[in-house]
Amino acid sequence: MDNQQFLDTAFKNLPGGLILVDLRGRVRAINETAEVLLGLIGKVTPGDHCRNVLDAHPKMVRVLQDTCNKLSGASRQELVTQRPDGEKMVVGYSTVVMKNASNEPIGVAMSFQDITRLIPLMDSEQFLNIALKNMPGGLIFVDVQGRVRGVNEMARKILGIKDEIDTGTECHKALASHPHVYKVLLATCENLTAVNRQEITTRRDDGEKVALGYGTLILKNSQGKPIGVGMTFQDITRYIPLPLKAEFIRIVDRFFTPFALALVVSSLYLGFAEPRAKWISVGLVVFLGIFNEISAYVAKKHIEWAAPVGNTRLITNFIANVVLVYLLGTFWGPMWLLFVLTPVATALYASWTRTFITASISSAALLGIYYSRGLEGTVGWGQASLHAAFIVFISLFVNSIARLVMQMKNTGAATKPAKSPLTATSSAAASPSLQEHKLAA
């Protein structure tokens, strides 16, 4: 066997595929293993361009042509092509620039093997599906018409959606139980402006509130034309404290309620009110307790009713407590302190103007009750006026402190409120500070 026969036999029996092309991309030789791996039918004629020989494997053609143009080989590379039966195949390859005795480039050699069994194979769509499924946060894609194009598993879990969402469903229908979510998506589709580090509150089907930290992105095609919107989000309920306004109201409830109750009870047992007045007062206290609990429950279950419920509580508590003060204030001097609670509670969440108006109404109610009870004398009215002025000044002072805290919180980029402002309003209305009381004579 001469050298040429030996080389031909060795070339034929190589365990991997081998393709030799000249610098013009014309095939000069291809071994049998390459033909089998690539499913080439018929004899390859030397001189045929690689585009024609490997027309079913465009990625390999591109590698060969790029190597011919750049005259730079590569090692341990991978590409995906198709077997003769149409099944995808991962090819591990290397390229070498061949040179003659004068060290001049004359062609390119490409050696390759089928490494599908060694490399987990997945196409781009499979990979993206797996990636979306395993993302730690929720992800929703919609087209510019607001139709759902994709929802990952975590998004459904966070939002409490049990059923699969069909592709093409309008987002306001697919996310009907989460209006804040689909409104963000539709607004982004309309204005095509992405946002970051925002928060909304929604509810799962079981009624549990969920605070979502979210961002939006605009999806564009290769021409830069917007084709859709993406929304990423996470459940940040555990990491966000109550908003300051709601926390202020909780503090009011925690400290003012026992104080208000102590004043009423002490006036009933230690004062000298008539039995009829005492029984009316007891009935009003019981009524207010039941009314506030029921209204708080309704506002919690139906967040859209929070504002009207809160206003109703405010008016009801105010009227009831004015009656309490009128009946008991004359017989128990400290009752006037209850007039402070309404404007102070309001000062924690309301504007300066609303705080001033509330404090003025409370002061006027205090002086009106004194007048109706026949308060006389310079000393008596002097004390009453000072108490009325104290209500206004302490309320405005608390309001200034509350606004300062809110300003520092916002400036310092602390966590934003996770609760709805309507919820804060509802809680505020529940405060015992709505009670109005009388100055000691």
N, C-alpha and C positions, 0 to 999 in steps of 0.2 A: 504494500500500500504506500503510494507516494504521499508527499506532504499535503497536496491539495485534497486527496481523498480523505486523509486523516482529519484535516480541518473540516471538510464537509460533514464527516461522520460526527465529529465532536459538536459542530454547530447544530446538527439535527437532534442530537441527544441531550442538549442542555435542558436541565430541569425547569428552567424558566423561559419566558418568551424573550426573543431578541429581534429587534428591527433595526436595520441599517439604512440610512438615507443619505443622499448627497446634500450639498448645501442649498440646492434648489428644492429640496423636499421630495425628490424622487426616490422611491424605494429601490435599493440595490440588493437587499437580501432580507428574508424573513424566515425564521425557523419554524419547524412543524409545531412545536409547543405553542408558539404565538398564534398560529393559525387555529389550533384547537381551542385555546382559551378565548379567542376573539370571535370564533365561529366563522372564519373566512372560508367561503365556498369557491372552489375552483383554484386553478394555479395562478399565483401572482406573477405577473410579467415584470422582470426588472426594468425599471425606467418609468413605470406608472407612478403618478404623483400620489403621495400618501393620502391626499384628500379623497381620491377615488378608491384606493385600496381599503382605507379605514373610514369610509363614509358613515358607518354605524357607530363609530367611536370618535366623535368630534373633539372630545377633551384630549385624547391622545394625539390627534392631529395638531391641536393647538400647542401641546407641549413640544412636539417635534419642530414645528415651525418657529416657535419662540426660541428654541435652543439654536436653530440654524441662524436666526437673525442676531441673537445676542452672543453667540459663540461662548456660552457659559453653561457648564454642566450643573447638574443637581443630584443630590443623593438622598435616599430614604424619604421620598415623597409619596403622596397618596392621591388617588383620584377615584371617582366612582363612575363606572360605565355599566353596560348591560351584557349579560351572557347571551348566547344564541337563542335561548328559550325565553328571553325577555326579563329574566330575573336580574336584579341589581347585583353588581360585583365590585368589591373594593380591590383596587390594583395598587400594589406597592412598587414603585419604579425608581430608577436612577437613569440619568443621561450622561453621556460622555462625548466630548468633541474629539473626533479622530483627526490625526495629523499625519502627514507623510514624512519622508526622511528629511525633508527640508524644514520640518516643523511648521508646515503650512496647513491650516484647517482644510479638510477635504470632505468631511461629512459628520454625521451624528449617529451615535448608537444609543438605543433605548432598551434597557433590560427591565423586565417586570415579572411579577408573580401575582397569583390570585391569593390575597390574604384575607378574604372575607371571613373565614373561620377564626382568624386571629383577632379581627377588629369587629366590635359590635357595630352592626350596620343599621343605620336609620337615615331616611331621607330628611330633607329640611322640614317638611310638614310634620313628620313623626317627632323629630327633635323638638320643634316648637310646641307641639301638643304636650309632650312630656315635661318640658320646661314650664309651660303655663300651669300644668296640673300641680307641679311641686313648688310653685312660688309661695313664699310665706305670707304674701298679701293678696288682696283681691284685685282682679283686673277685669275690666269690662271694655269691649270694643264695640263701637257703633259706627255706621257709615254717616255721611253728612246729612242723610235724610232722617237720622235718628233710629235706624233699624239695627237691632242687635246682630253683631257678627261674631261675637265670641264672649263667653263668660267662663272664667276658670273655676275650678272646684272650690278654692278658698273663698272666692267672692260669694258663692252660693252658701257656704258654711257660715260666713260672717253675717250675711243678711238673713239667714234662716230659710233659704229657698230650697225646698226639698226636690222639686221636679226639675228636669232638664228644661232649659230655655231653647226653643227652636230658633235656629238661625233665620233672620229676616223678620222676626217679630218686632213690632214697634216698641221702643223701650218704655214708653209710658204704660203700655199694657203688660209687658214682661215684668216690670218693676212697679206695678200698681200699688203695692203695699209699702213702697219706699219713695214717696213723692220727692223728697229732698234730693235723692240720688238721681232720678231721671230728669229733674229740673236742671241740675248741674250739667248733665250730658246734653240736653237740648239747648241750654244757653250757650254752651261751648260750641255746639254745631252751628249756632246762629252767628256768634261773634268771632269764632275761630281764634280765640285768645286763650292760651293755656295759663293755668295758675298752679301755684305750688304752696304746700304747707297751709292748707285750709282745713276747716273743721265743720262738720255738720252732725246733727243728731237724728237718728231714725229709730224705728222699733221693729223688733222681730215679730213673727206671727204670735209668739207667746206673750207679747206685750212688753217684753224687756227692752229697756232703752239701750241704745248702742251709740257711742261717740266714735265717729269715723274721722281719721286724719287722712286727707286725700290730696291728690294732685292730678292735673289733666294734661294731655299732650295732643298735639295735632299730627295726624298721620298723613304723610304726603307721598305721592308716587315719584318715579324717577324724573319726571318733568317739573317737580316742585308743586304740583297741584294738590290741594287738600282732598283727601278721599275718605277721611273718617276722624274719629275722636277716640282717644283712650282715657280711661279713668283708673288710676291705681289708688288703693286705699287699704288701711289697716284698722283693726279694732283697738282704739286707744283709750277705751273706757277706764281701764284700771290705772292708766298712767296720768289721767287728768283729774285734778282735784275739782271740787265743786267750784263754780264761778264765784267770784268774790261777792257779788250781789246776793246770790242764793246762800252763801255761807254767812253773810251778815244777817240774813233773815233767820237762819238757824240759830245763830247766837242770840238774837232777840227772843226767839221762842224758848230757848234753853234757860235764859235768865229772867226775862220779863214775865213769862207765864206764872212761874212760882210766886214772883213778887206781887203780881196783880191778884192772884188767888189769895195770897196771905192778907192783903189789904181788905178784900171783900169779906173773907171769913172772920178776920179780926173785928171788922165793923159790925158783923152780925152778932157776934158773941160778946163783944166788949162795949159796943155802943149802946145807945138808948133809943134806937128806932122802934117805932110801933110794930106790933106783931104782923099787921097787914103788910107793912112796907118790907119787913124781913121775908115774908113768904113770897112776895112778888119778886124780890131780889134773888132768892134761891131759885125760883122758876126761870128767871132770865139767865142766871149763870148756867143752869143745866141746859137750857135752850142753846146758848152760845156754844157750849162744849160740843153738843151733838151736831149743830149746824156747821161748825168749823171742820169737824172730822169728815162729815159727809161731803162738804164742798171740796175739801182737800183731795178726797178719794176721786171725785168726779173730775177735777182738774188734772189729776195724775193720769187717769185712764183716757181722757179726751183732751189732749194738749191744745187742740184748736179752741176749746172752751175756756182756757185758762184766764184770758183777759176779762171776759164778762163775768166769770165766776169770781175773780179777784175783786172786781169793782162792786159786785153784789155783796161780798163779804165785808168790804170796807164800809159801805153804807149801813148794812145791818148791824155790824158790831158798834159803829159809832152811835146809832140811835139807841140801841139797847143799853150801852154803857152810860150815855147821858142820863137815861132814866135811873140807872143804878146810882149815879152820883147824886142826882136830885133826891133820891129816897134816903141815901145813907150818909151823904157828905156832911150834912149838918150835925150829925151825931158822932162823927169820927173824923177828927182833923186831918190825919195823914192821907185821907182819900184824894186830896188835891194832886198828890204825886202821880196818880194814874193819868192825869192830863198830859204828862210829859211823854208817855210811852208812844202815843200815836205819831206825833211829829218826829220823834227820834227814830222810830222804825222807818218812817217814810224817808227820813234824811239819808239812810244807808243806801237807798237804791234810786231815789228820785233826783230831779234837778234842783238847783238852788231855788228857782221860782216856786216850784211845787212844794218844796219844803217850807218856804216862807208862808205860802198860802195856808198850808195845813196847820202850821204852828199858830198862825193868826186866828184861824177858825177855832182851834182848841182853846186859845187864850180867851177869845170872845165867849165861847161856851162856858168857860170857867167863871168869867165875870157875870155872864147872864144868869147863871144858877145862883150866884151870890146875891144878885139884885132881887131875884124872885124869892129868895129866902129872907129878905129884909136886912141885909148887911147894912150897918150904919157906922158912922164915926170916921174921923180922919185916920186913926190908927188901923181900923179894920180894912178900909179901902186902900190905904197905903200898902198894907201887907198883900192884899189881893193883887194890886197893880204890880208889885215886885215879883210875885209868883207868875203872873201872866207874862211879864217881860222875860223871866227866867226860861219859860217854855220856848219862846222865840229864839233867844240867844243860844241856849244849849242845843237846839235843833240845828241851827245854822252852823254851829261849831262842829257837830258830828258830821253834817253834810260835807263840810270842807275837808275833814279828815278822811272821809270815805272817798271823795273825789281824788285826793292826793294819793291814797293807796292805789286806786285804780290807775292813775296816771303813771305811777312808778312801776306798776305791774306791766302795763303796756309798753312803756319805754324800755324796760329791762328785758323785753321779749320772753317773758315768762309764759307758761302754758296758758292758752286761751280758754275762755269758758266753754265747757262741754255741754252745759245745759241751755235750754232755750230761754230767752229773755221772758217769754210768757210764763215759763215755770217759775221764774223768780218773782214775777208779778203776783202769781197765785200764792206763793209762799208768803209774800209780803202781806197780802190781804189777810192771811191767816194769823198774823201776829196779834197778840193781845194788846199791842200798843194802840189799837183802835179805841180803847176804852178812854172815856173822858170823865174826869172827876173834879171834885170841889176843893177849894181852899179852906183851910181851918179858919174859923171865925176868931 
